[in-house]
């Protein structure tokens, strides 16, 4: 009697077929997607996603924003196959996650927020193992190429436990790229990294996108989303409250600030400007909120002159994504 295992058990998994770009406009589509977590340990049932519809265009850098507990992680975990949806439909690169889960998983790479690495593997070994799990043949693996692109080539043979936090973050990005997916999800990729590394990751993300990769980015750094994203969706309490091009989203707030430096420091708020919501700053400058459509700058300056305020300098401040975010998620 032979105790050798069945050869099929030892067989190396076949590499997935090349992920071809289908003739579809969206890299990811969710339709009426709902997720309800059952009640457990005395906690009531929670509806994390409330029948959301979301389309992420091919070739875009798409920002997925929302406060903690809004449902972002649930959505990402459904894409990754870690959470089972309650109802609805999801497709990745044209492949339904229920009908063709294998190709859907092959079409996406997930960079998790948590620094989950094996401390006893080197970066080279970690990428080789990841490529093997995806069935990438050895002759098609790009391990050193990816490590070099992430600035980790000199650490290829060092144990992962010796890497700094920023290097570990880059290693997670590298692992998500081993099977060359057309879609990459970056979940808080710059959390806890320094400013220089953040800029390096931004540049690399832009480079990936220039080569055709669709990027989905979640971040708590709103200036990061404003800098990188073509389009932004904001999720709050399990619902999509907006999904618009970044420029259109910023244009929602027509309110601007006009900061006035007078010939003499202003020590108290002048009367007659209540409609402009005046704010007196510590340096003696006066900040006024105005709408270019309703209160053009010349009209505001004329009102200041009538009050005897001699303006020697002025600057305008635009609305930021943070202003929009706070407005849409208030309460």
ZADO-1210 file (C-alpha; in nm, 4 decimals, padded with zeros to 6 digits):
<atoms>
<atom x="00.0000" y="00.0000" z="00.0000" code="UNK" pos="1"/>
<atom x="00.1340" y="00.3381" z="-00.0935" code="UNK" pos="2"/>
<atom x="00.1200" y="00.6220" z="00.1551" code="UNK" pos="3"/>
<atom x="00.2095" y="00.8838" z="-00.1017" code="UNK" pos="4"/>
<atom x="-00.0590" y="01.1495" z="-00.1372" code="UNK" pos="5"/>
<atom x="-00.2631" y="01.1743" z="-00.4505" code="UNK" pos="6"/>
<atom x="-00.0638" y="01.3674" z="-00.7152" code="UNK" pos="7"/>
<atom x="-00.3597" y="01.6013" z="-00.7553" code="UNK" pos="8"/>
<atom x="-00.3165" y="01.7094" z="-00.3924" code="UNK" pos="9"/>
<atom x="00.0422" y="01.8130" z="-00.4655" code="UNK" pos="10"/>
<atom x="-00.0417" y="01.9861" z="-00.7912" code="UNK" pos="11"/>
<atom x="00.0477" y="02.3538" z="-00.8114" code="UNK" pos="12"/>
<atom x="-00.2678" y="02.5604" z="-00.8684" code="UNK" pos="13"/>
<atom x="-00.3077" y="02.6698" z="-01.2250" code="UNK" pos="14"/>
<atom x="-00.2491" y="03.0371" z="-01.2946" code="UNK" pos="15"/>
<atom x="-00.5652" y="03.2331" z="-01.3581" code="UNK" pos="16"/>
<atom x="-00.6335" y="03.3279" z="-01.7143" code="UNK" pos="17"/>
<atom x="-00.5066" y="03.6739" z="-01.8106" code="UNK" pos="18"/>
<atom x="-00.7512" y="03.9347" z="-01.6898" code="UNK" pos="19"/>
<atom x="-00.8629" y="04.1014" z="-02.0093" code="UNK" pos="20"/>
<atom x="-01.0139" y="04.4465" z="-02.0063" code="UNK" pos="21"/>
<atom x="-01.3839" y="04.3929" z="-02.0742" code="UNK" pos="22"/>
<atom x="-01.5904" y="04.6393" z="-02.2705" code="UNK" pos="23"/>
<atom x="-01.7452" y="04.7964" z="-01.9622" code="UNK" pos="24"/>
<atom x="-01.7220" y="05.1528" z="-01.8312" code="UNK" pos="25"/>
<atom x="-01.6808" y="05.0639" z="-01.4636" code="UNK" pos="26"/>
<atom x="-01.4105" y="04.8684" z="-01.2833" code="UNK" pos="27"/>
<atom x="-01.6386" y="04.7998" z="-00.9849" code="UNK" pos="28"/>
<atom x="-02.0167" y="04.8089" z="-00.9677" code="UNK" pos="29"/>
<atom x="-02.2392" y="04.7572" z="-00.6649" code="UNK" pos="30"/>
<atom x="-02.6154" y="04.7465" z="-00.7076" code="UNK" pos="31"/>
<atom x="-02.8552" y="04.7486" z="-00.4104" code="UNK" pos="32"/>
<atom x="-02.5711" y="04.6147" z="-00.1942" code="UNK" pos="33"/>
<atom x="-02.6811" y="04.5429" z="00.1597" code="UNK" pos="34"/>
<atom x="-02.5054" y="04.3963" z="00.4601" code="UNK" pos="35"/>
<atom x="-02.6663" y="04.3241" z="00.7955" code="UNK" pos="36"/>
<atom x="-02.4598" y="04.1902" z="01.0850" code="UNK" pos="37"/>
<atom x="-02.6635" y="03.9614" z="01.3087" code="UNK" pos="38"/>
<atom x="-02.7211" y="04.0378" z="01.6734" code="UNK" pos="39"/>
<atom x="-02.4618" y="03.8720" z="01.8972" code="UNK" pos="40"/>
<atom x="-02.3171" y="03.8974" z="02.2495" code="UNK" pos="41"/>
<atom x="-02.5959" y="04.1263" z="02.3559" code="UNK" pos="42"/>
<atom x="-02.5366" y="04.3646" z="02.0667" code="UNK" pos="43"/>
<atom x="-02.8324" y="04.4412" z="01.8367" code="UNK" pos="44"/>
<atom x="-02.8257" y="04.3648" z="01.4657" code="UNK" pos="45"/>
<atom x="-02.6521" y="04.6330" z="01.2606" code="UNK" pos="46"/>
<atom x="-02.7225" y="04.7311" z="00.9010" code="UNK" pos="47"/>
<atom x="-02.3736" y="04.8299" z="00.7850" code="UNK" pos="48"/>
<atom x="-02.4679" y="04.8894" z="00.4195" code="UNK" pos="49"/>
<atom x="-02.8164" y="05.0094" z="00.3302" code="UNK" pos="50"/>
<atom x="-02.8819" y="04.9035" z="-00.0297" code="UNK" pos="51"/>
<atom x="-02.6050" y="05.1167" z="-00.1808" code="UNK" pos="52"/>
<atom x="-02.5428" y="05.1724" z="-00.5506" code="UNK" pos="53"/>
<atom x="-02.1858" y="05.2579" z="-00.6443" code="UNK" pos="54"/>
<atom x="-01.9992" y="05.2653" z="-00.9753" code="UNK" pos="55"/>
<atom x="-01.6212" y="05.3121" z="-00.9891" code="UNK" pos="56"/>
<atom x="-01.5058" y="05.4117" z="-01.3407" code="UNK" pos="57"/>
<atom x="-01.2246" y="05.2223" z="-01.5121" code="UNK" pos="58"/>
<atom x="-00.8911" y="05.4007" z="-01.5057" code="UNK" pos="59"/>
<atom x="-00.9849" y="05.6413" z="-01.2282" code="UNK" pos="60"/>
<atom x="-00.8434" y="05.7195" z="-00.8857" code="UNK" pos="61"/>
<atom x="-01.1591" y="05.6880" z="-00.6807" code="UNK" pos="62"/>
<atom x="-01.1829" y="05.8178" z="-00.3248" code="UNK" pos="63"/>
<atom x="-01.4071" y="05.6355" z="-00.0783" code="UNK" pos="64"/>
<atom x="-01.4489" y="05.8547" z="00.2285" code="UNK" pos="65"/>
<atom x="-01.6568" y="05.8473" z="00.5423" code="UNK" pos="66"/>
<atom x="-01.6329" y="05.8676" z="00.9209" code="UNK" pos="67"/>
<atom x="-01.5405" y="05.5647" z="01.1296" code="UNK" pos="68"/>
<atom x="-01.8156" y="05.3040" z="01.1237" code="UNK" pos="69"/>
<atom x="-01.9709" y="05.4436" z="00.8059" code="UNK" pos="70"/>
<atom x="-01.9422" y="05.1141" z="00.6141" code="UNK" pos="71"/>
<atom x="-01.6223" y="05.1607" z="00.4115" code="UNK" pos="72"/>
<atom x="-01.4437" y="04.8577" z="00.5559" code="UNK" pos="73"/>
<atom x="-01.7502" y="04.6396" z="00.5104" code="UNK" pos="74"/>
<atom x="-01.7651" y="04.7351" z="00.1426" code="UNK" pos="75"/>
<atom x="-01.3938" y="04.6618" z="00.0934" code="UNK" pos="76"/>
<atom x="-01.4180" y="04.3291" z="00.2774" code="UNK" pos="77"/>
<atom x="-01.7051" y="04.2247" z="00.0508" code="UNK" pos="78"/>
<atom x="-01.4854" y="04.3022" z="-00.2513" code="UNK" pos="79"/>
<atom x="-01.2034" y="04.0986" z="-00.0962" code="UNK" pos="80"/>
<atom x="-01.4309" y="03.8021" z="-00.0244" code="UNK" pos="81"/>
<atom x="-01.3843" y="03.8315" z="00.3517" code="UNK" pos="82"/>
<atom x="-01.7444" y="03.9313" z="00.4256" code="UNK" pos="83"/>
<atom x="-02.0576" y="03.7785" z="00.2736" code="UNK" pos="84"/>
<atom x="-02.3097" y="04.0328" z="00.1514" code="UNK" pos="85"/>
<atom x="-02.6699" y="04.0032" z="00.2674" code="UNK" pos="86"/>
<atom x="-02.8171" y="04.0955" z="-00.0707" code="UNK" pos="87"/>
<atom x="-02.7451" y="04.2866" z="-00.3888" code="UNK" pos="88"/>
<atom x="-02.4985" y="04.2430" z="-00.6744" code="UNK" pos="89"/>
<atom x="-02.1277" y="04.3251" z="-00.7010" code="UNK" pos="90"/>
<atom x="-01.9006" y="04.2926" z="-01.0022" code="UNK" pos="91"/>
<atom x="-01.5263" y="04.3509" z="-01.0278" code="UNK" pos="92"/>
<atom x="-01.3833" y="04.4157" z="-01.3746" code="UNK" pos="93"/>
<atom x="-01.7062" y="04.2812" z="-01.5208" code="UNK" pos="94"/>
<atom x="-01.7010" y="03.9572" z="-01.3190" code="UNK" pos="95"/>
<atom x="-01.9868" y="03.8974" z="-01.0759" code="UNK" pos="96"/>
<atom x="-01.8439" y="03.7946" z="-00.7375" code="UNK" pos="97"/>
<atom x="-02.1100" y="03.5225" z="-00.7048" code="UNK" pos="98"/>
<atom x="-02.1110" y="03.3906" z="-01.0619" code="UNK" pos="99"/>
<atom x="-01.7353" y="03.4092" z="-01.1284" code="UNK" pos="100"/>
<atom x="-01.5603" y="03.4590" z="-00.7930" code="UNK" pos="101"/>
<atom x="-01.2232" y="03.3292" z="-00.9146" code="UNK" pos="102"/>
<atom x="-01.1868" y="03.5882" z="-01.1888" code="UNK" pos="103"/>
<atom x="-01.3313" y="03.8608" z="-00.9682" code="UNK" pos="104"/>
<atom x="-01.0621" y="03.7921" z="-00.7038" code="UNK" pos="105"/>
<atom x="-00.7917" y="03.7782" z="-00.9705" code="UNK" pos="106"/>
<atom x="-00.8981" y="04.1236" z="-01.0873" code="UNK" pos="107"/>
<atom x="-00.8367" y="04.3024" z="-00.7590" code="UNK" pos="108"/>
<atom x="-00.5531" y="04.3601" z="-00.5148" code="UNK" pos="109"/>
<atom x="-00.6288" y="04.4760" z="-00.1593" code="UNK" pos="110"/>
<atom x="-00.3824" y="04.6702" z="00.0548" code="UNK" pos="111"/>
<atom x="-00.5234" y="04.6412" z="00.4096" code="UNK" pos="112"/>
<atom x="-00.5059" y="04.9138" z="00.6689" code="UNK" pos="113"/>
<atom x="-00.3511" y="04.6818" z="00.9287" code="UNK" pos="114"/>
<atom x="00.0208" y="04.6040" z="00.8983" code="UNK" pos="115"/>
<atom x="-00.0304" y="04.2290" z="00.8612" code="UNK" pos="116"/>
<atom x="00.3035" y="04.0688" z="00.7709" code="UNK" pos="117"/>
<atom x="00.4839" y="03.7485" z="00.8671" code="UNK" pos="118"/>
<atom x="00.7896" y="03.8636" z="01.0667" code="UNK" pos="119"/>
<atom x="00.9882" y="03.5506" z="00.9737" code="UNK" pos="120"/>
<atom x="00.9575" y="03.5979" z="00.5964" code="UNK" pos="121"/>
<atom x="01.1758" y="03.8232" z="00.3885" code="UNK" pos="122"/>
<atom x="01.0038" y="04.0619" z="00.1436" code="UNK" pos="123"/>
<atom x="01.1243" y="03.8400" z="-00.1418" code="UNK" pos="124"/>
<atom x="00.9754" y="03.5281" z="00.0195" code="UNK" pos="125"/>
<atom x="00.6506" y="03.7101" z="00.1051" code="UNK" pos="126"/>
<atom x="00.5979" y="03.8148" z="-00.2564" code="UNK" pos="127"/>
<atom x="00.6915" y="03.4735" z="-00.3913" code="UNK" pos="128"/>
<atom x="00.4430" y="03.3083" z="-00.1554" code="UNK" pos="129"/>
<atom x="00.1707" y="03.5558" z="-00.2519" code="UNK" pos="130"/>
<atom x="00.2374" y="03.4949" z="-00.6209" code="UNK" pos="131"/>
<atom x="00.2150" y="03.1196" z="-00.5606" code="UNK" pos="132"/>
<atom x="-00.1192" y="03.1578" z="-00.3857" code="UNK" pos="133"/>
<atom x="-00.2488" y="03.3380" z="-00.6946" code="UNK" pos="134"/>
<atom x="-00.1062" y="03.0684" z="-00.9198" code="UNK" pos="135"/>
<atom x="00.1384" y="03.2976" z="-01.0988" code="UNK" pos="136"/>
<atom x="00.4001" y="03.0778" z="-01.2787" code="UNK" pos="137"/>
<atom x="00.7591" y="03.1368" z="-01.1684" code="UNK" pos="138"/>
<atom x="00.8677" y="03.2572" z="-01.5098" code="UNK" pos="139"/>
<atom x="00.5970" y="03.5273" z="-01.4990" code="UNK" pos="140"/>
<atom x="00.6720" y="03.6558" z="-01.1497" code="UNK" pos="141"/>
<atom x="00.8045" y="04.0111" z="-01.1112" code="UNK" pos="142"/>
<atom x="00.9197" y="03.9909" z="-00.7509" code="UNK" pos="143"/>
<atom x="01.2399" y="04.1959" z="-00.7754" code="UNK" pos="144"/>
<atom x="01.0822" y="04.4398" z="-01.0203" code="UNK" pos="145"/>
<atom x="00.8012" y="04.5137" z="-00.7750" code="UNK" pos="146"/>
<atom x="01.0353" y="04.5382" z="-00.4753" code="UNK" pos="147"/>
<atom x="01.2558" y="04.7781" z="-00.6686" code="UNK" pos="148"/>
<atom x="00.9557" y="04.9913" z="-00.7645" code="UNK" pos="149"/>
<atom x="00.8565" y="05.0106" z="-00.3958" code="UNK" pos="150"/>
<atom x="01.2093" y="05.0994" z="-00.2838" code="UNK" pos="151"/>
<atom x="01.2590" y="04.7660" z="-00.1082" code="UNK" pos="152"/>
<atom x="01.5131" y="04.5990" z="-00.3371" code="UNK" pos="153"/>
<atom x="01.7921" y="04.6434" z="-00.0799" code="UNK" pos="154"/>
<atom x="01.5711" y="04.4797" z="00.1850" code="UNK" pos="155"/>
<atom x="01.4670" y="04.1832" z="-00.0311" code="UNK" pos="156"/>
<atom x="01.6513" y="03.9300" z="00.1873" code="UNK" pos="157"/>
<atom x="01.6015" y="04.0987" z="00.5251" code="UNK" pos="158"/>
<atom x="01.3446" y="03.9620" z="00.7685" code="UNK" pos="159"/>
<atom x="01.0202" y="04.1583" z="00.7561" code="UNK" pos="160"/>
<atom x="01.0380" y="04.2120" z="01.1323" code="UNK" pos="161"/>
<atom x="01.3423" y="04.4358" z="01.0799" code="UNK" pos="162"/>
<atom x="01.1554" y="04.6730" z="00.8452" code="UNK" pos="163"/>
<atom x="01.0356" y="05.0136" z="00.9565" code="UNK" pos="164"/>
<atom x="00.6659" y="05.0959" z="00.9624" code="UNK" pos="165"/>
<atom x="00.6889" y="05.2776" z="00.6305" code="UNK" pos="166"/>
<atom x="00.8698" y="04.9857" z="00.4676" code="UNK" pos="167"/>
<atom x="00.6076" y="04.7422" z="00.5944" code="UNK" pos="168"/>
<atom x="00.3391" y="04.9617" z="00.4416" code="UNK" pos="169"/>
<atom x="00.5204" y="04.9502" z="00.1070" code="UNK" pos="170"/>
<atom x="00.5542" y="04.5728" z="00.1381" code="UNK" pos="171"/>
<atom x="00.1755" y="04.5417" z="00.1674" code="UNK" pos="172"/>
<atom x="00.1360" y="04.7451" z="-00.1507" code="UNK" pos="173"/>
<atom x="00.3899" y="04.5187" z="-00.3221" code="UNK" pos="174"/>
<atom x="00.2020" y="04.2033" z="-00.2158" code="UNK" pos="175"/>
<atom x="-00.1195" y="04.3387" z="-00.3686" code="UNK" pos="176"/>
<atom x="00.0558" y="04.3782" z="-00.7045" code="UNK" pos="177"/>
<atom x="00.2070" y="04.0330" z="-00.7548" code="UNK" pos="178"/>
<atom x="-00.0746" y="03.9092" z="-00.9813" code="UNK" pos="179"/>
<atom x="-00.0869" y="04.2352" z="-01.1779" code="UNK" pos="180"/>
<atom x="-00.4517" y="04.3180" z="-01.0988" code="UNK" pos="181"/>
<atom x="-00.6294" y="04.5887" z="-01.2977" code="UNK" pos="182"/>
<atom x="-00.7890" y="04.7208" z="-00.9758" code="UNK" pos="183"/>
<atom x="-00.6085" y="04.8003" z="-00.6511" code="UNK" pos="184"/>
<atom x="-00.7797" y="04.9037" z="-00.3273" code="UNK" pos="185"/>
<atom x="-00.5649" y="05.1071" z="-00.0892" code="UNK" pos="186"/>
<atom x="-00.7194" y="05.1153" z="00.2591" code="UNK" pos="187"/>
<atom x="-00.5564" y="05.4023" z="00.4507" code="UNK" pos="188"/>
<atom x="-00.2205" y="05.3466" z="00.2730" code="UNK" pos="189"/>
<atom x="-00.0439" y="05.6423" z="00.4350" code="UNK" pos="190"/>
<atom x="-00.1700" y="05.5986" z="00.7918" code="UNK" pos="191"/>
<atom x="00.1190" y="05.6460" z="01.0318" code="UNK" pos="192"/>
<atom x="00.3862" y="05.7233" z="00.7718" code="UNK" pos="193"/>
<atom x="00.5964" y="06.0360" z="00.7505" code="UNK" pos="194"/>
<atom x="00.5397" y="06.3195" z="00.5056" code="UNK" pos="195"/>
<atom x="00.8230" y="06.2170" z="00.2720" code="UNK" pos="196"/>
<atom x="00.7006" y="05.8576" z="00.2400" code="UNK" pos="197"/>
<atom x="00.3450" y="05.9792" z="00.1913" code="UNK" pos="198"/>
<atom x="00.4579" y="06.1857" z="-00.1051" code="UNK" pos="199"/>
<atom x="00.6499" y="05.8867" z="-00.2459" code="UNK" pos="200"/>
<atom x="00.3381" y="05.6692" z="-00.2207" code="UNK" pos="201"/>
<atom x="00.1303" y="05.9417" z="-00.3855" code="UNK" pos="202"/>
<atom x="00.3740" y="05.9534" z="-00.6772" code="UNK" pos="203"/>
<atom x="00.3683" y="05.5749" z="-00.7083" code="UNK" pos="204"/>
<atom x="-00.0116" y="05.5638" z="-00.7018" code="UNK" pos="205"/>
<atom x="-00.0230" y="05.8258" z="-00.9777" code="UNK" pos="206"/>
<atom x="00.2276" y="05.6207" z="-01.1786" code="UNK" pos="207"/>
<atom x="00.0168" y="05.3056" z="-01.1427" code="UNK" pos="208"/>
<atom x="-00.2893" y="05.4965" z="-01.2548" code="UNK" pos="209"/>
<atom x="-00.1042" y="05.6433" z="-01.5537" code="UNK" pos="210"/>
<atom x="-00.0328" y="05.2847" z="-01.6641" code="UNK" pos="211"/>
<atom x="-00.4055" y="05.2030" z="-01.6554" code="UNK" pos="212"/>
<atom x="-00.4617" y="05.0630" z="-01.3065" code="UNK" pos="213"/>
<atom x="-00.7858" y="05.1663" z="-01.1379" code="UNK" pos="214"/>
<atom x="-00.7189" y="05.2836" z="-00.7823" code="UNK" pos="215"/>
<atom x="-00.9729" y="05.2852" z="-00.4986" code="UNK" pos="216"/>
<atom x="-00.8450" y="05.4920" z="-00.2067" code="UNK" pos="217"/>
<atom x="-00.9815" y="05.5242" z="00.1451" code="UNK" pos="218"/>
<atom x="-00.8147" y="05.7844" z="00.3613" code="UNK" pos="219"/>
<atom x="-00.8707" y="06.0117" z="00.6584" code="UNK" pos="220"/>
<atom x="-00.6314" y="06.2665" z="00.5084" code="UNK" pos="221"/>
<atom x="-00.8759" y="06.4790" z="00.3125" code="UNK" pos="222"/>
<atom x="-00.5995" y="06.6742" z="00.1400" code="UNK" pos="223"/>
<atom x="-00.4756" y="06.3386" z="00.0098" code="UNK" pos="224"/>
<atom x="-00.8120" y="06.2648" z="-00.1513" code="UNK" pos="225"/>
<atom x="-00.8331" y="06.6179" z="-00.2883" code="UNK" pos="226"/>
<atom x="-00.4848" y="06.5870" z="-00.4383" code="UNK" pos="227"/>
<atom x="-00.5201" y="06.2398" z="-00.5913" code="UNK" pos="228"/>
<atom x="-00.8807" y="06.1515" z="-00.6659" code="UNK" pos="229"/>
<atom x="-01.0700" y="06.2117" z="-00.9891" code="UNK" pos="230"/>
<atom x="-01.3968" y="06.1205" z="-00.8230" code="UNK" pos="231"/>
<atom x="-01.5083" y="06.0879" z="-00.4607" code="UNK" pos="232"/>
<atom x="-01.7916" y="05.9032" z="-00.2903" code="UNK" pos="233"/>
<atom x="-01.8775" y="05.9739" z="00.0728" code="UNK" pos="234"/>
<atom x="-02.0457" y="05.7015" z="00.2790" code="UNK" pos="235"/>
<atom x="-02.2232" y="05.7870" z="00.6032" code="UNK" pos="236"/>
<atom x="-02.4309" y="05.5493" z="00.8191" code="UNK" pos="237"/>
<atom x="-02.4172" y="05.2844" z="00.5478" code="UNK" pos="238"/>
<atom x="-02.5480" y="05.5110" z="00.2718" code="UNK" pos="239"/>
<atom x="-02.3773" y="05.6878" z="-00.0171" code="UNK" pos="240"/>
<atom x="-02.4461" y="06.0559" z="00.0469" code="UNK" pos="241"/>
<atom x="-02.2589" y="06.1770" z="-00.2614" code="UNK" pos="242"/>
<atom x="-02.0659" y="06.0389" z="-00.5582" code="UNK" pos="243"/>
<atom x="-01.9261" y="06.3129" z="-00.7803" code="UNK" pos="244"/>
<atom x="-01.6134" y="06.4298" z="-00.9622" code="UNK" pos="245"/>
<atom x="-01.3825" y="06.5994" z="-00.7115" code="UNK" pos="246"/>
<atom x="-01.4033" y="06.9387" z="-00.8821" code="UNK" pos="247"/>
<atom x="-01.7840" y="06.9240" z="-00.8837" code="UNK" pos="248"/>
<atom x="-01.7893" y="06.8216" z="-00.5192" code="UNK" pos="249"/>
<atom x="-01.5724" y="07.1173" z="-00.4197" code="UNK" pos="250"/>
<atom x="-01.7911" y="07.3506" z="-00.6246" code="UNK" pos="251"/>
<atom x="-02.0871" y="07.2552" z="-00.4058" code="UNK" pos="252"/>
<atom x="-01.9767" y="07.5158" z="-00.1560" code="UNK" pos="253"/>
<atom x="-01.9843" y="07.8540" z="-00.3224" code="UNK" pos="254"/>
<atom x="-01.8958" y="08.0150" z="00.0104" code="UNK" pos="255"/>
<atom x="-01.5485" y="08.1675" z="00.0164" code="UNK" pos="256"/>
<atom x="-01.3493" y="08.3629" z="00.2698" code="UNK" pos="257"/>
<atom x="-01.2111" y="08.7096" z="00.2144" code="UNK" pos="258"/>
<atom x="-00.9334" y="08.7923" z="00.4607" code="UNK" pos="259"/>
<atom x="-00.8770" y="09.1650" z="00.5061" code="UNK" pos="260"/>
<atom x="-00.5699" y="09.3395" z="00.6469" code="UNK" pos="261"/>
<atom x="-00.6589" y="09.6970" z="00.7312" code="UNK" pos="262"/>
<atom x="-00.4279" y="09.9988" z="00.7652" code="UNK" pos="263"/>
<atom x="-00.4910" y="09.9808" z="01.1402" code="UNK" pos="264"/>
<atom x="-00.5427" y="09.6511" z="01.3252" code="UNK" pos="265"/>
<atom x="-00.9100" y="09.5786" z="01.3816" code="UNK" pos="266"/>
<atom x="-00.9756" y="09.5248" z="01.7524" code="UNK" pos="267"/>
<atom x="-01.3514" y="09.4619" z="01.7437" code="UNK" pos="268"/>
<atom x="-01.6020" y="09.3391" z="01.4910" code="UNK" pos="269"/>
<atom x="-01.7506" y="09.6211" z="01.2875" code="UNK" pos="270"/>
<atom x="-02.1297" y="09.6456" z="01.2747" code="UNK" pos="271"/>
<atom x="-02.3368" y="09.6063" z="00.9609" code="UNK" pos="272"/>
<atom x="-02.1558" y="09.2944" z="00.8332" code="UNK" pos="273"/>
<atom x="-02.3553" y="09.0218" z="01.0061" code="UNK" pos="274"/>
<atom x="-02.4627" y="08.8674" z="00.6734" code="UNK" pos="275"/>
<atom x="-02.0938" y="08.8071" z="00.5909" code="UNK" pos="276"/>
<atom x="-02.0314" y="08.6139" z="00.9179" code="UNK" pos="277"/>
<atom x="-01.7304" y="08.8242" z="01.0204" code="UNK" pos="278"/>
<atom x="-01.4503" y="08.6647" z="01.2235" code="UNK" pos="279"/>
<atom x="-01.1753" y="08.8584" z="01.3951" code="UNK" pos="280"/>
<atom x="-00.8417" y="08.6797" z="01.3841" code="UNK" pos="281"/>
<atom x="-00.5693" y="08.7027" z="01.6459" code="UNK" pos="282"/>
<atom x="-00.3397" y="08.8963" z="01.4152" code="UNK" pos="283"/>
<atom x="-00.5986" y="09.1723" z="01.3706" code="UNK" pos="284"/>
<atom x="-00.7159" y="09.0562" z="01.0285" code="UNK" pos="285"/>
<atom x="-01.0837" y="09.0339" z="00.9456" code="UNK" pos="286"/>
<atom x="-01.2260" y="08.7232" z="00.7731" code="UNK" pos="287"/>
<atom x="-01.5543" y="08.7567" z="00.5860" code="UNK" pos="288"/>
<atom x="-01.7603" y="08.4770" z="00.4298" code="UNK" pos="289"/>
<atom x="-01.9090" y="08.5691" z="00.0961" code="UNK" pos="290"/>
<atom x="-02.0614" y="08.4189" z="-00.2168" code="UNK" pos="291"/>
<atom x="-01.9135" y="08.5559" z="-00.5416" code="UNK" pos="292"/>
<atom x="-02.2587" y="08.5283" z="-00.7002" code="UNK" pos="293"/>
<atom x="-02.4459" y="08.7162" z="-00.4269" code="UNK" pos="294"/>
<atom x="-02.1753" y="08.9457" z="-00.2893" code="UNK" pos="295"/>
<atom x="-01.8979" y="09.0261" z="-00.5403" code="UNK" pos="296"/>
<atom x="-01.5663" y="09.1358" z="-00.3920" code="UNK" pos="297"/>
<atom x="-01.6013" y="09.5009" z="-00.5143" code="UNK" pos="298"/>
<atom x="-01.9354" y="09.5249" z="-00.3330" code="UNK" pos="299"/>
<atom x="-01.7788" y="09.3891" z="-00.0121" code="UNK" pos="300"/>
<atom x="-01.4895" y="09.6351" z="-00.0372" code="UNK" pos="301"/>
<atom x="-01.7326" y="09.9211" z="-00.0913" code="UNK" pos="302"/>
<atom x="-01.9150" y="09.8259" z="00.2281" code="UNK" pos="303"/>
<atom x="-01.5855" y="09.8200" z="00.4196" code="UNK" pos="304"/>
<atom x="-01.4923" y="10.1634" z="00.2841" code="UNK" pos="305"/>
<atom x="-01.8294" y="10.2974" z="00.3963" code="UNK" pos="306"/>
<atom x="-01.7466" y="10.1768" z="00.7475" code="UNK" pos="307"/>
<atom x="-01.4156" y="10.3629" z="00.7397" code="UNK" pos="308"/>
<atom x="-01.1999" y="10.0501" z="00.7089" code="UNK" pos="309"/>
<atom x="-00.8983" y="10.1180" z="00.4845" code="UNK" pos="310"/>
<atom x="-00.7931" y="09.7910" z="00.3179" code="UNK" pos="311"/>
<atom x="-00.4205" y="09.7531" z="00.2476" code="UNK" pos="312"/>
<atom x="-00.4178" y="09.3831" z="00.1574" code="UNK" pos="313"/>
<atom x="-00.6625" y="09.1001" z="00.0972" code="UNK" pos="314"/>
<atom x="-00.6570" y="08.7286" z="00.0207" code="UNK" pos="315"/>
<atom x="-00.9288" y="08.4791" z="-00.0672" code="UNK" pos="316"/>
<atom x="-00.9560" y="08.1262" z="00.0691" code="UNK" pos="317"/>
<atom x="-01.1391" y="07.8530" z="-00.1237" code="UNK" pos="318"/>
<atom x="-01.3600" y="07.5852" z="00.0264" code="UNK" pos="319"/>
<atom x="-01.1787" y="07.2567" z="00.0849" code="UNK" pos="320"/>
<atom x="-01.2855" y="06.8942" z="00.0756" code="UNK" pos="321"/>
<atom x="-01.2886" y="06.9034" z="00.4548" code="UNK" pos="322"/>
<atom x="-01.5624" y="07.1680" z="00.4446" code="UNK" pos="323"/>
<atom x="-01.7714" y="06.9528" z="00.2085" code="UNK" pos="324"/>
<atom x="-01.7071" y="06.6385" z="00.4133" code="UNK" pos="325"/>
<atom x="-01.8149" y="06.8016" z="00.7399" code="UNK" pos="326"/>
<atom x="-02.1228" y="06.9493" z="00.5762" code="UNK" pos="327"/>
<atom x="-02.2357" y="06.6159" z="00.4292" code="UNK" pos="328"/>
<atom x="-02.1631" y="06.4038" z="00.7379" code="UNK" pos="329"/>
<atom x="-02.2829" y="06.6467" z="01.0051" code="UNK" pos="330"/>
<atom x="-02.5052" y="06.4655" z="01.2521" code="UNK" pos="331"/>
</atoms>
